[in-house]
Amino acid sequence: MAHPKRRASKSRRNKRRTHKRKLEDIQLKKCTNCGALHRFHHVCTECGFYRGRQIINVT
């Protein structure tokens, strides 16, 4: 089995991985309270609800 002769630097490793996070689009879902789109597992920015409970007060 082949082994690298030298350790790959952090910058070289990160250059190889740059495209990985950019491939996926942000997943959105409808808020059950107000119907606005928000990210999964995040508080709705329009009404402040998360999983049927008021988390933040939005004025």
SVG drawing of the C-alpha trace seen along z (x, -y; Angstrom):
<svg xmlns="http://www.w3.org/2000/svg" viewBox="-49 -45 58 47">
<polyline fill="none" stroke="black" stroke-width="0.4" points="0.0,0.0 1.3,-3.4 2.3,-5.9 3.1,-9.6 6.8,-10.4 6.1,-13.7 3.2,-15.1 0.9,-17.4 0.7,-20.9 -2.5,-22.4 -2.7,-24.8 -2.2,-22.0 -4.8,-19.8 -7.3,-22.7 -6.8,-23.6 -7.8,-20.1 -11.0,-20.3 -12.2,-23.8 -15.0,-22.6 -16.6,-20.2 -18.7,-22.8 -19.7,-24.7 -21.5,-21.8 -24.6,-21.7 -27.3,-24.4 -28.9,-25.5 -31.9,-23.4 -35.0,-25.5 -38.4,-24.5 -41.7,-26.3 -42.3,-27.6 -45.3,-25.8 -46.3,-29.1 -46.0,-31.8 -45.2,-29.9 -41.9,-31.7 -38.9,-29.8 -36.1,-29.2 -33.1,-26.8 -33.5,-23.4 -32.9,-23.3 -32.8,-27.1 -35.2,-29.6 -37.6,-31.3 -36.3,-34.9 -39.8,-36.2 -41.7,-35.1 -39.1,-33.7 -40.7,-30.2 -38.8,-26.9 -40.6,-23.6 -43.9,-25.2 -42.4,-27.3 -41.6,-31.1 -37.8,-31.3 -37.1,-35.0 -39.3,-38.0 -39.4,-39.5 -40.8,-43.0"/>
</svg>
